[in-house]
Every structure is written in structure tokens, then in C-alpha cells.
Amino acid sequence: MRKLIYTTNPIESLNKQLRKYTKTKSLYPTDEALMKSVYLSLKEATRKWTGRISGWGEIYSQLSIYFEGRI
């Protein structure tokens, strides 16, 4: 359960993805070139958001025990 909470922080993941694409070039010729790079990195990052969470059944059962009567 902790792995799910601590390793899937969407904001940190998105920032990491953006840094990965923009760090490779330290200087962009125009602002438009930078915006295109950011756009393409966002497009690439959104593909990964549709993945399934492994072990969700076990996590859900643990949460339902801990929060009995509230889920």
C-alpha cells in the first residue's frame, strides 16, 4: 500500500518526465521550440497514465479492513 502512495505521485512523475525531455538540450533556439518539446513530452507522459496498478486487489482488501464500514 505504501508503494502505491509514495511512488505514484502524479505531479512528481510529470515533473520528472518534463525534465527528462528538456534537460537533454540546454538551449532552445526559440520559445516555440521549447513549447513544442514540452508539448511532446506531455503527450508522451499521458500515455503512461492509463496503466493499471499492480496488486490493486490486495491493496483494496487492506484498505477495506482498515476503513471498515467506510468503503
mmJSON file of the N, C-alpha and C atoms, coordinates in Angstrom:
{"data_MODEL":{"atom_site":{
"group_PDB":["ATOM","ATOM","ATOM","ATOM","ATOM","ATOM","ATOM","ATOM","ATOM","ATOM","ATOM","ATOM","ATOM","ATOM","ATOM","ATOM","ATOM","ATOM","ATOM","ATOM","ATOM","ATOM","ATOM","ATOM","ATOM","ATOM","ATOM","ATOM","ATOM","ATOM","ATOM","ATOM","ATOM","ATOM","ATOM","ATOM","ATOM","ATOM","ATOM","ATOM","ATOM","ATOM","ATOM","ATOM","ATOM","ATOM","ATOM","ATOM","ATOM","ATOM","ATOM","ATOM","ATOM","ATOM","ATOM","ATOM","ATOM","ATOM","ATOM","ATOM","ATOM","ATOM","ATOM","ATOM","ATOM","ATOM","ATOM","ATOM","ATOM","ATOM","ATOM","ATOM","ATOM","ATOM","ATOM","ATOM","ATOM","ATOM","ATOM","ATOM","ATOM","ATOM","ATOM","ATOM","ATOM","ATOM","ATOM","ATOM","ATOM","ATOM","ATOM","ATOM","ATOM","ATOM","ATOM","ATOM","ATOM","ATOM","ATOM","ATOM","ATOM","ATOM","ATOM","ATOM","ATOM","ATOM","ATOM","ATOM","ATOM","ATOM","ATOM","ATOM","ATOM","ATOM","ATOM","ATOM","ATOM","ATOM","ATOM","ATOM","ATOM","ATOM","ATOM","ATOM","ATOM","ATOM","ATOM","ATOM","ATOM","ATOM","ATOM","ATOM","ATOM","ATOM","ATOM","ATOM","ATOM","ATOM","ATOM","ATOM","ATOM","ATOM","ATOM","ATOM","ATOM","ATOM","ATOM","ATOM","ATOM","ATOM","ATOM","ATOM","ATOM","ATOM","ATOM","ATOM","ATOM","ATOM","ATOM","ATOM","ATOM","ATOM","ATOM","ATOM","ATOM","ATOM","ATOM","ATOM","ATOM","ATOM","ATOM","ATOM","ATOM","ATOM","ATOM","ATOM","ATOM","ATOM","ATOM","ATOM","ATOM","ATOM","ATOM","ATOM","ATOM","ATOM","ATOM","ATOM","ATOM","ATOM","ATOM","ATOM","ATOM","ATOM","ATOM","ATOM","ATOM","ATOM","ATOM","ATOM","ATOM","ATOM","ATOM","ATOM","ATOM","ATOM","ATOM","ATOM","ATOM","ATOM","ATOM","ATOM","ATOM"],
"id":[1,2,3,4,5,6,7,8,9,10,11,12,13,14,15,16,17,18,19,20,21,22,23,24,25,26,27,28,29,30,31,32,33,34,35,36,37,38,39,40,41,42,43,44,45,46,47,48,49,50,51,52,53,54,55,56,57,58,59,60,61,62,63,64,65,66,67,68,69,70,71,72,73,74,75,76,77,78,79,80,81,82,83,84,85,86,87,88,89,90,91,92,93,94,95,96,97,98,99,100,101,102,103,104,105,106,107,108,109,110,111,112,113,114,115,116,117,118,119,120,121,122,123,124,125,126,127,128,129,130,131,132,133,134,135,136,137,138,139,140,141,142,143,144,145,146,147,148,149,150,151,152,153,154,155,156,157,158,159,160,161,162,163,164,165,166,167,168,169,170,171,172,173,174,175,176,177,178,179,180,181,182,183,184,185,186,187,188,189,190,191,192,193,194,195,196,197,198,199,200,201,202,203,204,205,206,207,208,209,210,211,212,213],
"type_symbol":["N","C","C","N","C","C","N","C","C","N","C","C","N","C","C","N","C","C","N","C","C","N","C","C","N","C","C","N","C","C","N","C","C","N","C","C","N","C","C","N","C","C","N","C","C","N","C","C","N","C","C","N","C","C","N","C","C","N","C","C","N","C","C","N","C","C","N","C","C","N","C","C","N","C","C","N","C","C","N","C","C","N","C","C","N","C","C","N","C","C","N","C","C","N","C","C","N","C","C","N","C","C","N","C","C","N","C","C","N","C","C","N","C","C","N","C","C","N","C","C","N","C","C","N","C","C","N","C","C","N","C","C","N","C","C","N","C","C","N","C","C","N","C","C","N","C","C","N","C","C","N","C","C","N","C","C","N","C","C","N","C","C","N","C","C","N","C","C","N","C","C","N","C","C","N","C","C","N","C","C","N","C","C","N","C","C","N","C","C","N","C","C","N","C","C","N","C","C","N","C","C","N","C","C","N","C","C","N","C","C","N","C","C"],
"label_atom_id":["N","CA","C","N","CA","C","N","CA","C","N","CA","C","N","CA","C","N","CA","C","N","CA","C","N","CA","C","N","CA","C","N","CA","C","N","CA","C","N","CA","C","N","CA","C","N","CA","C","N","CA","C","N","CA","C","N","CA","C","N","CA","C","N","CA","C","N","CA","C","N","CA","C","N","CA","C","N","CA","C","N","CA","C","N","CA","C","N","CA","C","N","CA","C","N","CA","C","N","CA","C","N","CA","C","N","CA","C","N","CA","C","N","CA","C","N","CA","C","N","CA","C","N","CA","C","N","CA","C","N","CA","C","N","CA","C","N","CA","C","N","CA","C","N","CA","C","N","CA","C","N","CA","C","N","CA","C","N","CA","C","N","CA","C","N","CA","C","N","CA","C","N","CA","C","N","CA","C","N","CA","C","N","CA","C","N","CA","C","N","CA","C","N","CA","C","N","CA","C","N","CA","C","N","CA","C","N","CA","C","N","CA","C","N","CA","C","N","CA","C","N","CA","C","N","CA","C","N","CA","C","N","CA","C","N","CA","C","N","CA","C","N","CA","C","N","CA","C"],
"label_alt_id":[null,null,null,null,null,null,null,null,null,null,null,null,null,null,null,null,null,null,null,null,null,null,null,null,null,null,null,null,null,null,null,null,null,null,null,null,null,null,null,null,null,null,null,null,null,null,null,null,null,null,null,null,null,null,null,null,null,null,null,null,null,null,null,null,null,null,null,null,null,null,null,null,null,null,null,null,null,null,null,null,null,null,null,null,null,null,null,null,null,null,null,null,null,null,null,null,null,null,null,null,null,null,null,null,null,null,null,null,null,null,null,null,null,null,null,null,null,null,null,null,null,null,null,null,null,null,null,null,null,null,null,null,null,null,null,null,null,null,null,null,null,null,null,null,null,null,null,null,null,null,null,null,null,null,null,null,null,null,null,null,null,null,null,null,null,null,null,null,null,null,null,null,null,null,null,null,null,null,null,null,null,null,null,null,null,null,null,null,null,null,null,null,null,null,null,null,null,null,null,null,null,null,null,null,null,null,null,null,null,null,null,null,null],
"label_comp_id":["MET","MET","MET","ARG","ARG","ARG","LYS","LYS","LYS","LEU","LEU","LEU","ILE","ILE","ILE","TYR","TYR","TYR","THR","THR","THR","THR","THR","THR","ASN","ASN","ASN","PRO","PRO","PRO","ILE","ILE","ILE","GLU","GLU","GLU","SER","SER","SER","LEU","LEU","LEU","ASN","ASN","ASN","LYS","LYS","LYS","GLN","GLN","GLN","LEU","LEU","LEU","ARG","ARG","ARG","LYS","LYS","LYS","TYR","TYR","TYR","THR","THR","THR","LYS","LYS","LYS","THR","THR","THR","LYS","LYS","LYS","SER","SER","SER","LEU","LEU","LEU","TYR","TYR","TYR","PRO","PRO","PRO","THR","THR","THR","ASP","ASP","ASP","GLU","GLU","GLU","ALA","ALA","ALA","LEU","LEU","LEU","MET","MET","MET","LYS","LYS","LYS","SER","SER","SER","VAL","VAL","VAL","TYR","TYR","TYR","LEU","LEU","LEU","SER","SER","SER","LEU","LEU","LEU","LYS","LYS","LYS","GLU","GLU","GLU","ALA","ALA","ALA","THR","THR","THR","ARG","ARG","ARG","LYS","LYS","LYS","TRP","TRP","TRP","THR","THR","THR","GLY","GLY","GLY","ARG","ARG","ARG","ILE","ILE","ILE","SER","SER","SER","GLY","GLY","GLY","TRP","TRP","TRP","GLY","GLY","GLY","GLU","GLU","GLU","ILE","ILE","ILE","TYR","TYR","TYR","SER","SER","SER","GLN","GLN","GLN","LEU","LEU","LEU","SER","SER","SER","ILE","ILE","ILE","TYR","TYR","TYR","PHE","PHE","PHE","GLU","GLU","GLU","GLY","GLY","GLY","ARG","ARG","ARG","ILE","ILE","ILE"],
"label_asym_id":["A","A","A","A","A","A","A","A","A","A","A","A","A","A","A","A","A","A","A","A","A","A","A","A","A","A","A","A","A","A","A","A","A","A","A","A","A","A","A","A","A","A","A","A","A","A","A","A","A","A","A","A","A","A","A","A","A","A","A","A","A","A","A","A","A","A","A","A","A","A","A","A","A","A","A","A","A","A","A","A","A","A","A","A","A","A","A","A","A","A","A","A","A","A","A","A","A","A","A","A","A","A","A","A","A","A","A","A","A","A","A","A","A","A","A","A","A","A","A","A","A","A","A","A","A","A","A","A","A","A","A","A","A","A","A","A","A","A","A","A","A","A","A","A","A","A","A","A","A","A","A","A","A","A","A","A","A","A","A","A","A","A","A","A","A","A","A","A","A","A","A","A","A","A","A","A","A","A","A","A","A","A","A","A","A","A","A","A","A","A","A","A","A","A","A","A","A","A","A","A","A","A","A","A","A","A","A","A","A","A","A","A","A"],
"label_entity_id":["1","1","1","1","1","1","1","1","1","1","1","1","1","1","1","1","1","1","1","1","1","1","1","1","1","1","1","1","1","1","1","1","1","1","1","1","1","1","1","1","1","1","1","1","1","1","1","1","1","1","1","1","1","1","1","1","1","1","1","1","1","1","1","1","1","1","1","1","1","1","1","1","1","1","1","1","1","1","1","1","1","1","1","1","1","1","1","1","1","1","1","1","1","1","1","1","1","1","1","1","1","1","1","1","1","1","1","1","1","1","1","1","1","1","1","1","1","1","1","1","1","1","1","1","1","1","1","1","1","1","1","1","1","1","1","1","1","1","1","1","1","1","1","1","1","1","1","1","1","1","1","1","1","1","1","1","1","1","1","1","1","1","1","1","1","1","1","1","1","1","1","1","1","1","1","1","1","1","1","1","1","1","1","1","1","1","1","1","1","1","1","1","1","1","1","1","1","1","1","1","1","1","1","1","1","1","1","1","1","1","1","1","1"],
"label_seq_id":[1,1,1,2,2,2,3,3,3,4,4,4,5,5,5,6,6,6,7,7,7,8,8,8,9,9,9,10,10,10,11,11,11,12,12,12,13,13,13,14,14,14,15,15,15,16,16,16,17,17,17,18,18,18,19,19,19,20,20,20,21,21,21,22,22,22,23,23,23,24,24,24,25,25,25,26,26,26,27,27,27,28,28,28,29,29,29,30,30,30,31,31,31,32,32,32,33,33,33,34,34,34,35,35,35,36,36,36,37,37,37,38,38,38,39,39,39,40,40,40,41,41,41,42,42,42,43,43,43,44,44,44,45,45,45,46,46,46,47,47,47,48,48,48,49,49,49,50,50,50,51,51,51,52,52,52,53,53,53,54,54,54,55,55,55,56,56,56,57,57,57,58,58,58,59,59,59,60,60,60,61,61,61,62,62,62,63,63,63,64,64,64,65,65,65,66,66,66,67,67,67,68,68,68,69,69,69,70,70,70,71,71,71],
"pdbx_PDB_ins_code":[null,null,null,null,null,null,null,null,null,null,null,null,null,null,null,null,null,null,null,null,null,null,null,null,null,null,null,null,null,null,null,null,null,null,null,null,null,null,null,null,null,null,null,null,null,null,null,null,null,null,null,null,null,null,null,null,null,null,null,null,null,null,null,null,null,null,null,null,null,null,null,null,null,null,null,null,null,null,null,null,null,null,null,null,null,null,null,null,null,null,null,null,null,null,null,null,null,null,null,null,null,null,null,null,null,null,null,null,null,null,null,null,null,null,null,null,null,null,null,null,null,null,null,null,null,null,null,null,null,null,null,null,null,null,null,null,null,null,null,null,null,null,null,null,null,null,null,null,null,null,null,null,null,null,null,null,null,null,null,null,null,null,null,null,null,null,null,null,null,null,null,null,null,null,null,null,null,null,null,null,null,null,null,null,null,null,null,null,null,null,null,null,null,null,null,null,null,null,null,null,null,null,null,null,null,null,null,null,null,null,null,null,null],
"Cartn_x":[0.836,0.0,0.884,1.964,2.854,3.466,3.791,4.369,3.42,2.149,1.154,1.103,1.125,1.005,2.264,3.42,4.649,5.271,5.011,5.696,4.83,3.565,2.712,2.226,3.01,2.629,2.619,1.446,1.357,2.104,2.161,2.843,4.349,4.914,6.351,6.692,5.836,6.06,6.038,5.095,5.02,6.236,6.651,7.84,9.082,9.205,10.337,10.326,9.143,9.02,9.4,8.951,9.295,10.792,11.402,12.844,13.632,13.138,13.822,13.943,12.896,12.921,13.598,13.451,14.024,15.486,15.937,17.311,18.322,17.886,18.814,19.341,18.562,19.017,19.058,20.189,20.293,19.865,19.828,19.475,18.554,17.4,16.447,16.548,16.493,16.655,15.528,14.307,13.176,12.278,11.399,10.415,9.464,9.195,8.304,8.911,10.207,10.887,10.756,10.901,10.731,9.298,8.325,6.92,6.593,7.165,6.947,7.518,8.691,9.31,8.467,7.971,7.122,5.826,5.234,4.005,4.216,5.3,5.566,5.853,6.523,6.785,5.495,4.591,3.285,2.469,2.536,1.817,2.35,3.669,4.288,3.912,3.875,3.565,2.123,1.194,-0.211,-0.463,0.395,0.231,0.404,1.249,1.531,0.453,-0.425,-1.437,-2.561,-2.656,-3.753,-3.4,-2.209,-1.776,-2.526,-2.539,-3.187,-2.207,-2.735,-1.926,-1.784,-0.544,-0.345,-0.643,-1.282,-1.604,-2.773,-3.624,-4.714,-5.697,-5.943,-6.868,-6.421,-5.151,-4.614,-4.663,-4.316,-4.354,-5.778,-6.742,-8.141,-8.623,-8.256,-8.702,-8.098,-6.824,-6.21,-6.891,-7.213,-7.91,-9.304,-10.003,-11.353,-11.337,-10.28,-10.166,-9.868,-8.96,-8.565,-9.699,-10.427,-11.528,-12.864,-13.042,-14.258,-15.52,-16.455,-17.717,-17.693,-16.541,-16.454,-16.206,-15.821,-15.579,-16.768],
"Cartn_y":[-1.19,0.0,1.257,1.251,2.418,2.669,1.583,1.734,2.497,2.205,2.892,4.382,4.699,6.093,6.894,6.339,7.111,7.12,6.119,6.07,6.508,6.823,7.215,8.645,9.469,10.865,11.465,11.8,12.23,13.52,14.44,15.705,15.488,14.72,14.443,13.649,12.73,11.933,12.807,13.722,14.618,15.535,16.078,16.933,16.162,14.92,14.093,13.88,13.626,13.405,14.676,15.823,17.079,17.361,17.124,17.335,16.402,15.195,14.21,14.728,15.342,15.81,17.169,18.053,19.388,19.458,18.507,18.535,18.171,17.403,16.954,18.123,19.185,20.387,21.526,22.163,23.258,24.598,24.681,25.937,25.653,26.283,26.141,27.382,27.209,28.364,29.388,28.923,29.841,29.351,30.234,29.833,28.787,28.905,27.943,26.534,26.432,25.131,24.506,25.323,24.835,24.371,25.161,24.794,23.49,23.289,22.038,20.856,21.046,19.983,19.628,20.648,20.42,19.726,20.161,19.545,18.06,17.751,16.355,15.506,16.075,15.321,15.088,16.065,15.872,14.798,14.813,13.803,12.406,12.286,11.005,10.579,11.517,11.2,10.728,11.277,10.897,9.459,8.921,7.516,6.583,6.958,6.105,6.201,7.182,7.371,6.363,5.605,4.655,3.274,3.1,1.794,1.364,0.074,-0.475,-0.511,-0.487,-0.547,-2.005,-2.487,-3.887,-4.106,-5.215,-5.557,-4.781,-4.189,-3.37,-4.173,-5.432,-6.262,-6.396,-6.661,-6.792,-5.451,-4.388,-3.06,-2.702,-2.977,-2.662,-3.452,-4.719,-5.519,-4.999,-4.55,-3.98,-2.677,-1.857,-0.598,-0.843,-1.842,-2.118,-2.643,-3.358,-3.802,-2.605,-1.768,-0.621,0.382,0.627,1.586,0.856,-0.115,-0.948,-0.091,-0.332,0.382,1.724,2.169,3.463,3.316,2.14,1.949,1.256],
"Cartn_z":[0.0,0.0,0.0,0.756,0.777,-0.594,-1.296,-2.628,-3.533,-3.447,-4.264,-3.92,-2.651,-2.216,-2.541,-2.256,-2.369,-3.756,-4.585,-5.871,-7.033,-6.812,-7.927,-7.789,-7.153,-7.039,-8.444,-8.952,-10.354,-10.674,-9.757,-10.026,-10.139,-9.214,-9.281,-10.534,-10.897,-12.099,-13.348,-13.412,-14.571,-14.644,-13.5,-13.479,-13.927,-13.487,-13.889,-15.404,-15.952,-17.39,-18.166,-17.705,-18.372,-18.309,-17.141,-17.008,-17.918,-18.073,-18.921,-20.35,-20.858,-22.235,-22.399,-21.434,-21.59,-21.143,-20.342,-19.839,-20.931,-21.905,-22.94,-23.774,-23.864,-24.568,-23.563,-23.467,-22.501,-23.099,-24.429,-25.074,-26.252,-26.225,-27.326,-28.207,-29.517,-30.415,-30.279,-30.031,-29.872,-28.747,-28.298,-27.294,-27.864,-29.155,-29.804,-29.779,-29.951,-29.908,-28.52,-27.485,-26.12,-25.886,-26.355,-26.176,-26.903,-28.076,-28.806,-28.037,-27.453,-26.682,-25.453,-24.769,-23.602,-24.024,-25.119,-25.616,-25.917,-26.612,-26.953,-25.717,-24.733,-23.51,-22.726,-22.723,-22.07,-22.784,-24.094,-24.876,-24.56,-24.438,-24.101,-22.682,-21.751,-20.354,-20.201,-20.96,-20.812,-21.258,-22.094,-22.49,-21.306,-20.369,-19.214,-18.138,-18.205,-17.17,-17.247,-18.311,-18.455,-17.934,-17.418,-16.918,-15.667,-15.459,-14.276,-13.116,-11.908,-10.698,-10.316,-10.235,-9.886,-8.412,-8.118,-6.738,-6.157,-7.013,-6.512,-5.665,-6.006,-5.223,-3.784,-3.573,-2.216,-1.478,-2.177,-1.562,-1.153,-2.025,-1.722,-0.514,-0.432,0.716,2.02,1.972,3.173,3.58,2.592,2.901,3.446,2.906,3.378,4.811,5.211,6.602,7.496,7.063,7.882,8.013,6.934,6.956,6.898,7.726,7.72,7.865,6.964,7.003,6.301,5.838,5.151,3.653,3.193,1.759,1.152],
"occupancy":[1.0,1.0,1.0,1.0,1.0,1.0,1.0,1.0,1.0,1.0,1.0,1.0,1.0,1.0,1.0,1.0,1.0,1.0,1.0,1.0,1.0,1.0,1.0,1.0,1.0,1.0,1.0,1.0,1.0,1.0,1.0,1.0,1.0,1.0,1.0,1.0,1.0,1.0,1.0,1.0,1.0,1.0,1.0,1.0,1.0,1.0,1.0,1.0,1.0,1.0,1.0,1.0,1.0,1.0,1.0,1.0,1.0,1.0,1.0,1.0,1.0,1.0,1.0,1.0,1.0,1.0,1.0,1.0,1.0,1.0,1.0,1.0,1.0,1.0,1.0,1.0,1.0,1.0,1.0,1.0,1.0,1.0,1.0,1.0,1.0,1.0,1.0,1.0,1.0,1.0,1.0,1.0,1.0,1.0,1.0,1.0,1.0,1.0,1.0,1.0,1.0,1.0,1.0,1.0,1.0,1.0,1.0,1.0,1.0,1.0,1.0,1.0,1.0,1.0,1.0,1.0,1.0,1.0,1.0,1.0,1.0,1.0,1.0,1.0,1.0,1.0,1.0,1.0,1.0,1.0,1.0,1.0,1.0,1.0,1.0,1.0,1.0,1.0,1.0,1.0,1.0,1.0,1.0,1.0,1.0,1.0,1.0,1.0,1.0,1.0,1.0,1.0,1.0,1.0,1.0,1.0,1.0,1.0,1.0,1.0,1.0,1.0,1.0,1.0,1.0,1.0,1.0,1.0,1.0,1.0,1.0,1.0,1.0,1.0,1.0,1.0,1.0,1.0,1.0,1.0,1.0,1.0,1.0,1.0,1.0,1.0,1.0,1.0,1.0,1.0,1.0,1.0,1.0,1.0,1.0,1.0,1.0,1.0,1.0,1.0,1.0,1.0,1.0,1.0,1.0,1.0,1.0,1.0,1.0,1.0,1.0,1.0,1.0],
"B_iso_or_equiv":[0.0,0.0,0.0,0.0,0.0,0.0,0.0,0.0,0.0,0.0,0.0,0.0,0.0,0.0,0.0,0.0,0.0,0.0,0.0,0.0,0.0,0.0,0.0,0.0,0.0,0.0,0.0,0.0,0.0,0.0,0.0,0.0,0.0,0.0,0.0,0.0,0.0,0.0,0.0,0.0,0.0,0.0,0.0,0.0,0.0,0.0,0.0,0.0,0.0,0.0,0.0,0.0,0.0,0.0,0.0,0.0,0.0,0.0,0.0,0.0,0.0,0.0,0.0,0.0,0.0,0.0,0.0,0.0,0.0,0.0,0.0,0.0,0.0,0.0,0.0,0.0,0.0,0.0,0.0,0.0,0.0,0.0,0.0,0.0,0.0,0.0,0.0,0.0,0.0,0.0,0.0,0.0,0.0,0.0,0.0,0.0,0.0,0.0,0.0,0.0,0.0,0.0,0.0,0.0,0.0,0.0,0.0,0.0,0.0,0.0,0.0,0.0,0.0,0.0,0.0,0.0,0.0,0.0,0.0,0.0,0.0,0.0,0.0,0.0,0.0,0.0,0.0,0.0,0.0,0.0,0.0,0.0,0.0,0.0,0.0,0.0,0.0,0.0,0.0,0.0,0.0,0.0,0.0,0.0,0.0,0.0,0.0,0.0,0.0,0.0,0.0,0.0,0.0,0.0,0.0,0.0,0.0,0.0,0.0,0.0,0.0,0.0,0.0,0.0,0.0,0.0,0.0,0.0,0.0,0.0,0.0,0.0,0.0,0.0,0.0,0.0,0.0,0.0,0.0,0.0,0.0,0.0,0.0,0.0,0.0,0.0,0.0,0.0,0.0,0.0,0.0,0.0,0.0,0.0,0.0,0.0,0.0,0.0,0.0,0.0,0.0,0.0,0.0,0.0,0.0,0.0,0.0,0.0,0.0,0.0,0.0,0.0,0.0],
"pdbx_formal_charge":[null,null,null,null,null,null,null,null,null,null,null,null,null,null,null,null,null,null,null,null,null,null,null,null,null,null,null,null,null,null,null,null,null,null,null,null,null,null,null,null,null,null,null,null,null,null,null,null,null,null,null,null,null,null,null,null,null,null,null,null,null,null,null,null,null,null,null,null,null,null,null,null,null,null,null,null,null,null,null,null,null,null,null,null,null,null,null,null,null,null,null,null,null,null,null,null,null,null,null,null,null,null,null,null,null,null,null,null,null,null,null,null,null,null,null,null,null,null,null,null,null,null,null,null,null,null,null,null,null,null,null,null,null,null,null,null,null,null,null,null,null,null,null,null,null,null,null,null,null,null,null,null,null,null,null,null,null,null,null,null,null,null,null,null,null,null,null,null,null,null,null,null,null,null,null,null,null,null,null,null,null,null,null,null,null,null,null,null,null,null,null,null,null,null,null,null,null,null,null,null,null,null,null,null,null,null,null,null,null,null,null,null,null],
"auth_seq_id":[1,1,1,2,2,2,3,3,3,4,4,4,5,5,5,6,6,6,7,7,7,8,8,8,9,9,9,10,10,10,11,11,11,12,12,12,13,13,13,14,14,14,15,15,15,16,16,16,17,17,17,18,18,18,19,19,19,20,20,20,21,21,21,22,22,22,23,23,23,24,24,24,25,25,25,26,26,26,27,27,27,28,28,28,29,29,29,30,30,30,31,31,31,32,32,32,33,33,33,34,34,34,35,35,35,36,36,36,37,37,37,38,38,38,39,39,39,40,40,40,41,41,41,42,42,42,43,43,43,44,44,44,45,45,45,46,46,46,47,47,47,48,48,48,49,49,49,50,50,50,51,51,51,52,52,52,53,53,53,54,54,54,55,55,55,56,56,56,57,57,57,58,58,58,59,59,59,60,60,60,61,61,61,62,62,62,63,63,63,64,64,64,65,65,65,66,66,66,67,67,67,68,68,68,69,69,69,70,70,70,71,71,71],
"auth_comp_id":["MET","MET","MET","ARG","ARG","ARG","LYS","LYS","LYS","LEU","LEU","LEU","ILE","ILE","ILE","TYR","TYR","TYR","THR","THR","THR","THR","THR","THR","ASN","ASN","ASN","PRO","PRO","PRO","ILE","ILE","ILE","GLU","GLU","GLU","SER","SER","SER","LEU","LEU","LEU","ASN","ASN","ASN","LYS","LYS","LYS","GLN","GLN","GLN","LEU","LEU","LEU","ARG","ARG","ARG","LYS","LYS","LYS","TYR","TYR","TYR","THR","THR","THR","LYS","LYS","LYS","THR","THR","THR","LYS","LYS","LYS","SER","SER","SER","LEU","LEU","LEU","TYR","TYR","TYR","PRO","PRO","PRO","THR","THR","THR","ASP","ASP","ASP","GLU","GLU","GLU","ALA","ALA","ALA","LEU","LEU","LEU","MET","MET","MET","LYS","LYS","LYS","SER","SER","SER","VAL","VAL","VAL","TYR","TYR","TYR","LEU","LEU","LEU","SER","SER","SER","LEU","LEU","LEU","LYS","LYS","LYS","GLU","GLU","GLU","ALA","ALA","ALA","THR","THR","THR","ARG","ARG","ARG","LYS","LYS","LYS","TRP","TRP","TRP","THR","THR","THR","GLY","GLY","GLY","ARG","ARG","ARG","ILE","ILE","ILE","SER","SER","SER","GLY","GLY","GLY","TRP","TRP","TRP","GLY","GLY","GLY","GLU","GLU","GLU","ILE","ILE","ILE","TYR","TYR","TYR","SER","SER","SER","GLN","GLN","GLN","LEU","LEU","LEU","SER","SER","SER","ILE","ILE","ILE","TYR","TYR","TYR","PHE","PHE","PHE","GLU","GLU","GLU","GLY","GLY","GLY","ARG","ARG","ARG","ILE","ILE","ILE"],
"auth_asym_id":["A","A","A","A","A","A","A","A","A","A","A","A","A","A","A","A","A","A","A","A","A","A","A","A","A","A","A","A","A","A","A","A","A","A","A","A","A","A","A","A","A","A","A","A","A","A","A","A","A","A","A","A","A","A","A","A","A","A","A","A","A","A","A","A","A","A","A","A","A","A","A","A","A","A","A","A","A","A","A","A","A","A","A","A","A","A","A","A","A","A","A","A","A","A","A","A","A","A","A","A","A","A","A","A","A","A","A","A","A","A","A","A","A","A","A","A","A","A","A","A","A","A","A","A","A","A","A","A","A","A","A","A","A","A","A","A","A","A","A","A","A","A","A","A","A","A","A","A","A","A","A","A","A","A","A","A","A","A","A","A","A","A","A","A","A","A","A","A","A","A","A","A","A","A","A","A","A","A","A","A","A","A","A","A","A","A","A","A","A","A","A","A","A","A","A","A","A","A","A","A","A","A","A","A","A","A","A","A","A","A","A","A","A"],
"auth_atom_id":["N","CA","C","N","CA","C","N","CA","C","N","CA","C","N","CA","C","N","CA","C","N","CA","C","N","CA","C","N","CA","C","N","CA","C","N","CA","C","N","CA","C","N","CA","C","N","CA","C","N","CA","C","N","CA","C","N","CA","C","N","CA","C","N","CA","C","N","CA","C","N","CA","C","N","CA","C","N","CA","C","N","CA","C","N","CA","C","N","CA","C","N","CA","C","N","CA","C","N","CA","C","N","CA","C","N","CA","C","N","CA","C","N","CA","C","N","CA","C","N","CA","C","N","CA","C","N","CA","C","N","CA","C","N","CA","C","N","CA","C","N","CA","C","N","CA","C","N","CA","C","N","CA","C","N","CA","C","N","CA","C","N","CA","C","N","CA","C","N","CA","C","N","CA","C","N","CA","C","N","CA","C","N","CA","C","N","CA","C","N","CA","C","N","CA","C","N","CA","C","N","CA","C","N","CA","C","N","CA","C","N","CA","C","N","CA","C","N","CA","C","N","CA","C","N","CA","C","N","CA","C","N","CA","C","N","CA","C","N","CA","C","N","CA","C","N","CA","C"],
"pdbx_PDB_model_num":[1,1,1,1,1,1,1,1,1,1,1,1,1,1,1,1,1,1,1,1,1,1,1,1,1,1,1,1,1,1,1,1,1,1,1,1,1,1,1,1,1,1,1,1,1,1,1,1,1,1,1,1,1,1,1,1,1,1,1,1,1,1,1,1,1,1,1,1,1,1,1,1,1,1,1,1,1,1,1,1,1,1,1,1,1,1,1,1,1,1,1,1,1,1,1,1,1,1,1,1,1,1,1,1,1,1,1,1,1,1,1,1,1,1,1,1,1,1,1,1,1,1,1,1,1,1,1,1,1,1,1,1,1,1,1,1,1,1,1,1,1,1,1,1,1,1,1,1,1,1,1,1,1,1,1,1,1,1,1,1,1,1,1,1,1,1,1,1,1,1,1,1,1,1,1,1,1,1,1,1,1,1,1,1,1,1,1,1,1,1,1,1,1,1,1,1,1,1,1,1,1,1,1,1,1,1,1,1,1,1,1,1,1]
}}}
